[in-house]
Amino acid sequence: MAKPQFAIMRFAKYKGPEISRIEAHDERTKEKYASNPDVDTSRSHLNFHLIEPQGHYRQEAEKQIREAGCRTRSDSVRLVETLITGSPAFFKKKSEKQIREFFEHALDFLKQRQAPETFVSAVVHMDEKTPHMHVTFVPLTPDHRLSAKEIIGNRKKLTLWQDDFWKHMVSKYPELERGESASETGRDHIPPRLFKAMTRLTKQRHAIEATLESINPFNGKSKAQEISKMLDVYIPGVEQMQTELKKYDAAFAQEETLKKENETLKAKVEEKKRKGLEEQLREAKLEHDYQEAVSLLQRIPPEILEEYRHPGRRNREVHHSVER
């Protein structure tokens, strides 16, 4: 029996400094990607844009917001990123032309929902395990208000987004499947508080990754101390998440699974194909993000973990030498 094939879409909202990190990842502006070993830079030349950015993401967002006359706060969402991909089985044996057509069709769906002039970039990555597209846009409403909440909406509206996305994609790709609508099943498998907790944990992970990548021979000691302080919060958070996920039979941090992130997403969707589409994707993303959280700990250099386990040891040694 052929494996089910899915088109996947999910949103992320960004407010400020993290936008630069998103741009660095999406536009492949770095030479190395220590925090994301799945990036094969020897294949990065195969990546392509469907919308070319006109400038830096943050600058373009601020320009659009200013021209629309919107007032902002420090916690205002300035950029929405939409990740679009599919099951690995869907892309198997497809040509580059067919893959491009898939993402063009998906982008057409977003352009029907959001003013095209608000889009900042749409780039397809072919240098990771599964082809996927990052689409970024400024969340401006038709009446020129800045409101990611209104555009993306609450859980009910997200379900409609997913339902409409599937209808759009299946019109061209009838082999794509989906589970029952979450509104039909009425099931609440994992409580919303866990998704909020994972969002906080993911932001902490991003901060640690950014600090790791900024280490050089001149700032190693200070960065090690900085990261060890972050780990004081991060490691208990990962452990708490593991405990919580076990209650819902959702934690699977086995080493082999960590090496197959996209395969895990696919397997999770297949396993729960009778659930609502939005719910199964939310759970798959939760488990994917948890794997990322655990995986980061495996990539932290030993000397930094030593600083975390024995905070201030170096400071004490220096203090004792001065006393002598």
N, C-alpha and C positions, 0 to 999 in steps of 0.2 A: 504494500500500500504506500502510495506517495505521501510524503510528509506535508502537512498543512503549510501554506505559505501566507505570510502576513505583510501588510504595509504598516509601518510604525511611524507615529508622529508624537513628539512630546515637546513641551515648552519649558523654558527657563527664563527667569527675570533677573535683570542686573541693574544696579543703582549707580555705581560710581567707579572707583579705582579698579574693580575687577574686570571692567570692560576691556581694559588694555590687555589683560591676560587672555580673555576670550579672543581678542583680535590676533594675538601672537599665535594662538593655537590654530584658529581658523585659517589665517593667511600664511601660516608656516614661515614666520619671520625669524625663527630661531634655527641655529645650526644643529642643535642637539635637543632631544626630548627625553631627558633622564626620568622625568616623572611619568612618562607615557611610553613604555617600551614597545607598544604595539605600532608606533609610527615607524614605518620603513622609509627612511629618507631617500633611499635609492629609487623609490617608486613615486616620489613626490612630484616629479615632472608630469605624471599622469593626471594629477588633480586639475580641475577646470572650474571656471566661474560661469554661472548663468547670469549673475549680476555682479559687475565689477565695482568695488568700493571706490568712491571719489576722493576719499581721504581717510584719516584715522577714524575709527568707529566712534570714539567719544566726541571728537570734534564735530563729526557729521551729525551726531545725535543732538548736541548742544545747538548746532546751527538750525536744525529743523525746529527744535523746541522754541528757540528765540524768534524765528520767523513766524511761528504760529502764535506768538504772544503769550505763551504759557508761563505761569509762575511755578517754580519748583521748590522742593524742600530737599534736605540732604538725603532723605530716605525715599525720594521719588524714583520710580522705575523709569530709567531712561532708554533701556534697550531690551527687547525681547528676542531670544534666540529660539528658533524652531529646529529641532533635529528630526530629519526624515530619513528613514532607512527601511529595510525589509529583512525578512528571514534570509539567512545565508543561502538556503536552498533556492530562493527566488532568483538570486543573481547568478547561480551556477550555470555555466555555459552561455551566458549572455554576452554579446559583443559590447564594445565600448559605445557604439552607436545606440544599441538598445538600452544600455544603462543611462545614457544621456536622455533618451526619450522618456524613460521612467521618471527621472527627476524633473524634467521640463513639465511633465503632466502634473506632478505633485506641486510644483511652483505655481502653476496656473490656478490650482485650488486656493492657495494662499492669496494670490492676487485678486481673486474674486471676493475675498473677505477683508482685505486690508489695502488701502490706497497704495498703488505701486510706487508713488514718489516717496513713501516713508521707508522703503526698503534700503538698507545700507549695503548688504552683501548677500550673495547666495553662492556658496562654493561647495563643490563636490569633492570629497576626499576618496581617492582610490588607493592611498598608501597605508591603509589600515586593513584589518581582517575582513571587514564587510563594507562595501561602498555605502556612503551616507552623505547627506547634505546638511550643511549648517546655513540656515537662513536667518539673518538678523534684520530687525526693523524697529523703528521708533514707534511706540504705542500711542499714536495720535488718532483720535476719533474723527469721524467725518465733520464734526463741528469744531475741530481744532482744539480739543482738550487732550491733555496728557493723562491717559488712564488705562494702564495695563489691566487693571481689575475689570473694567467694563468690557474690554476687548476679549480677554481670555475667559473671564468670568469665574463663577464658582464651579463646584463639582458637577452640578446639573448641566451647566453650559459646556463644560469640558466634554461631557458625554455626547452632547450634540455635535461638538467639533469632531469628535472621533467617528460618530455615525455618518456625518456628512463627508468626512474625508474618505471613509471606506466606500461610500456610494460613488464618489468622484473617481477613485482609483479603480474600482471594479468595472466601471464603464469601459475602460480600456484594457484592463487586465482581469478578466472574469475568473481566473484561477485563484485570485486572492480570496481568503476566507476571513471570517470573524466569528466571535462567540456571540452568545445572546447579549442583548443590550442590558447594561447594568440597571436601567430603569425598569426592565421587565423582570429581572431576577430579584431585585430589591435586596441584594446581599451586601453586607458590610463585613468584609473579611478582616481587614486590618484597620485599626482606629486611626483617624486623621492625625492625632498627636504624634504617632510614630513617624509619619511623613514629615511633620514639622521638625521633629528631633533629627531626622536624617538630613534635612536641609541645613540645619546648624552644623552638623558633623561634616557635611560636604564643604561648607564654607571654611571650616577649620582646616580640612584637608588641603584645600586650595592655597590657604595661607602658608601652610607648612611646605607644600610643594614649591611655592614661589620663593620662600626663604632658602630652601635647599638649592635651588637653581642659582641663587645669588651668591653662594659661597665661593670664595676665591682664596688663594694662599695668604692674603693679608687680613682677612676678616674671619677666618675659620673659628677661632676661639669664641669670639663674641656671638657669631651666628649659632654655634653649638649651644651656648647658654640661652640664646633667644628661642631656639627650637625646643630645648628641654622644658622651658616654661610653657610652651604651647602643648607639649606632650602631657603636662600635668593635668590638662583639661581633656585633651584628645583621647588618650588611652583609656581613662575611665569611661569616656563617652562611647568608645567602640565596645568595651566590655558590657556596658549597660545595654547597648543596642543588640548585642549577641543574645543576652538574657531575654530581652523583650521578644526578639524574633523567634526564639525557640518556642515561646508560648503559642506561636501561630504556625509552627512547623515551617518557618520560612528562612532560617539561618543555615547557610551551607558554605562555610569558609574553608572547605578542603583545598589543599594546595593544587590538586589537579583542576578543580573548578576555577581557581583564580587564573589559570593559564588560558581559560576558554571563556572569556567574558561574553562575547557575542553568541557563542554556542549556548551559554547558560540562559541568556535572554530568550533565545529561540526555544530551548527546551521548556522554559517556564511557560511560555505562551502556549506551546503545544499541550503541555500537561494540564493546563487549566482552560482549554479551548471552549468549555461549556459555560464559563463565567462571562460576565459582561466584558466587552472589549476594553473599556476604560479601566475597569478594575484590574483585569489581568495585566495590563500594561503598567499600571501604577505599581503593582506588586513586583513585577519583573524589574522595574527600574529601582525599586527599593532594595531588592536583593543585589542588583548590579552595583548600586552605590555602596552597599555594605561590603561587597567584595573589594571595591576600590579602597575603602577605608582600611581594611585589613592588609591589603596588598601594599599600601603605602608604608606600613610599619616594617615590612620585609625589605624595603628599599632604603631605609634610613641607615647611614654609615655607622659602623660599630662605635666610633669615637663619640658620636653624638648620643647614642644610647647610653654610653658610659657616663657622659655628663648628666644625663637624665637620672640614671640610677644613683649617682653620687654627686648631687648638686653641691657646688661650692668647694669640691675637693681641691681644685687647683687654687682657689682663693685662699683656702686654709694653708696650703703648702707655701704659698707666697708669704702669707702673714707670719708663719713660723720662721721662715728664713730671715725675715726682717728682724724678728725678735732676737735671733741669734747674733 
